[in-house]
Amino acid sequence: MQVSLPPDWVILGYLVAIVCFIRGIKMMTSPRTAHLGNRVSGVGMLLAIGITLGDFHSGWQYIIPAVVVGGLIGVVVSRRVAMTAMPQMVALFNGMGAGAAALIALGDYHGITVAHQSLTVIDSVTILLSCLIGSISFSGSLIAFSKLQEWMRGTPITWPLQYSINALVLAALVGIGIAITIGGGNTDLIIAFVAGALLLGVLGVLPVGGADMPVIISLLNSFTGTAAVLPKAPKRTLASERFMARLISRVRIEPDAPTRAPATTSA
């Protein structure tokens, strides 16, 4: 696998951002340090966004307007939402992140197929898993938001043979995924795969009652994080390994260095 390493400052900056995320989340587990932890995590996210934008050399005409519009929407919505409505806002924002992760995976798929390259097994698996998890989290989060917002009834919505139907949908997705992996990519199949994943997200959250929605939102939130890192995870891992090897190679240790005997002083 040919991987072009990003500059050293990019990888170091991402490592610092990761440390900020980990430290901020840890601090948010205590009410005493939660406020500071939120700021530390925010600094990590700002650093990650700045590094990503700094490493780009094209596409600014699309990135900047999207950042401005998204930031304004986030500020307005966050200020208007009451604290009692915070769970549904978290569900909605999580759904947006999951949808973005699935779209990124589809973008990677499109970029590979447009370049008339065949999908490797690793590319197929990571892209399909990101589309699957991201689509399930997107549609499931929207259902959770609708129930918490009372746009639909909060009691569990069930139907006959629901487990069998869910199992059939999941089996169909596995079959489509295998066909895509073996065939090296098919646009019609990838569209059917995403549609099936969206349906599975709806079917999985509808039977959950409103009182259990916070648990479902937490689960879907973890799905979103997983979907976001999957598409280019192998390349990122290999790039990080090469970067660390390069750092280690710069540390020179002289083997069998002669040692001096301690100086003795005569009285």
N, C-alpha and C positions, 0 to 999 in steps of 0.2 A: 504494500500500500504506500503510494507516494504521498507524503504529507509535507506541506510547506510550513515551516515553523514561523509563528508570529514573532515580532520583535520581543526582546527580553523584557522591556518595560511593560508590554501588554500582559505577559504572563505574571510578572511580579505584581502588577496592579490588580489583576483578577484574584491572586492569592490574598492580597490585603483585603479586597472586598469580601472574599469568602470568610476571612477571619472576623470581619465586622459583622457579617450575618450571623455567624455562630455565636459570637459574644453577645450581640444584641438579642437574639432569641433566648439565650440563657438568662440574660438580665430581665427579660419580660416575664419570666416565671415567678417573679416576686413583685408584689404591689409597690414595695419601697423603691425598686430600681426599674420598674416597667417603663416609666417615662423616659429615663435616660437610655434604656435599651432600645426603645423605639427610635430615638435619634441616632443611635449608633448604627442600627440597621438601615436607617434612611441615608446616612453617610455612605455606607457600603453600596447601596443601590445607586446613589448619585455617582460614586466612583466608577462602578461597573458601566453605567450608561456613558459617562464621559470617556472612558477608555475605549468602549466599543465605537463611539462616534469618532474618536481620534484616530482609530485604526482604519476607518473607512476612507476611501479616496474618491468615491462617486456616490450618486444617489442622494445628495444632500437636499435637493429640491423636493424630494418625497419625504425624507426623514423629519426635517425641521417642522413643516406644517403639521404632520401627524403628531409630533411631540407636543406642539403648542395646543392643538385642538384637544388631544387626549388629556393634557394637564389641566386645561380650563374646565373640561367636563368633570374631571375628578374633583377639583376644588369646589365647584358649585354644588355637585351632588353631596359631597361629604359635609359641607356646611349646612345643608338644608335637611339632612336626615337626622331624626331624633335618635337618642341613644337606645331607645326601646326598639327601634327598627334597624339596629346595627346588624343583626344576624342575616337579614335578607340582603343588606347591602354587601356583606362579605360574600354571600352566595353569588350575587350578581357579578361582583368583581372577579371572583374565582372563575366563574363561567367564561368571562371575557379572556382571562389568561389561558384557560384551557383551549378555547377556540383559537387563540393566537398560536399556541403550541402546535395544534393540528394543522393550521395553515402553513406554519414554517416547514413542517414535515412534507406537506404537499408541494411547497415551493422547492424543496430539495429534490423531490421526485420529478417535478417538472424540469428543473435545471439539468438533471441527469438525462432524461429522455430527450429533451430538446437538443442536447449536445450529441445525440445518437450514440450514447454510451449504454452498455448493458448494466443492469443493477446487479451488484454482487450480493451474496447471501447476507453479509453483514448490513449492507445498505438497505436491503429489503426488510430484514427483521426489525431494524431500528426505526425505519420510517413507518412500517405498519404498526408497530407497538405504539409509537407516538400518535399516529392517527387514531388508533383504537382507544387508548387511554384518554387522549385529549377530547375526542368526540363524546365519549361516555361522560366525562366530567362536565363538558359544556352543556349537553342536553339535560343531564341530571341536575346541574346547578340551576338551570332555568326552571325546572319543575320545583326544586326546593324553594327558590325565590317566589314562585307563584303561590305555593302553599303558605309560606310565611306571610306574604303580602295579602293573603285571603282572596286572591284572584280565582282560586279554586278551593274546593273543600279540603280541610286539613286532615280529615280522617283517612285511614288507609283505603286505597282504591284497588280492589282485587277483581279477578275474573277467573273463570274456570280454566284449569290446565296452565296456570301462569308459569309455573316452574318448568313445565315441559316446553312451553313456547319459548321461554328465555333460553333453555338449553338448545333448542333447535336453532335459534338465532345465533347463539355463540358457536355452535358447530358449523353453521354456514359461513361465519366469519373466518373460522379456522381453515375451512376448505378454500375459501377465496384467497386467504393469505398464502396458503401453500401454492395455489395456482399462480399467484403473482410472483412468488419467490422462484418457482421453477421456470416460469416463462420469461423472467427477466423484465417484467413490467407490462401492464396493460391499463390504459386510461379508463376504459369502461369498468374493468374490475375494481380499480382503486376507488372510483366513484361509488360503486355498489358497496364496497367495503366501508367507506365513511358513512354512507346512509344507514347501513346495518348497525354500525357502532352508535350512531345517534339514536336509533330506535332502541337499542339495548340500554342506553342511559335512561331513556324515558321509562321503559318497562321496569328497570331496576329501582327507580325512586318513587314511582306512583304508589306502590303498596306500603310505603313508609308513612307513618303518622307524623303530624306536625310537631309533637313533643319530642320525637327522635331526630328531628331535622338537624340540630347542632352536631350530632354525631356523624350524620351523613355528610354535612358540609365539611367537617374535619377530614373525613375520608376522601372526599372529592378534592379537597385542597392538596392532600398528599399526592393524589393522582396527577394533578396539574403540574406539580414540581417534577414528578417523574417524566411526564410527557415532554416537558420543556427541555430536559437535558439529553433525551434519547437520540435525536436525529444525528448529531455529530459527535456523540460520546466516544466512539472508537478513535476518531481522528484527534479529538481533544486529549484523550488519554495518552496516545502515542506522542503527541506534541509535548505534553507535560513530561513524559518520561525522557524524551530526548533533551528537553531543557534542563532537567535535573542532572542528567548524565553530563551535560556540558558544564554545568556549574561544578560538579564533582571533579571533572577533569582539570579544572583550573586550580584546584587545591593540590599543591605539589608537596609531597612528603619525601624527604630525602631518606632512602633506605640505608640502614647500617651507618647512621651518622656517628662519627667518633665522639665519644664522651670524654670530657675533661675530668681529671681527678681533682677533687677540691684542693684549693691551695692551702698549704700548711704554713703556719707561722711559727718561727722559732722564738723561744723566749730570749 
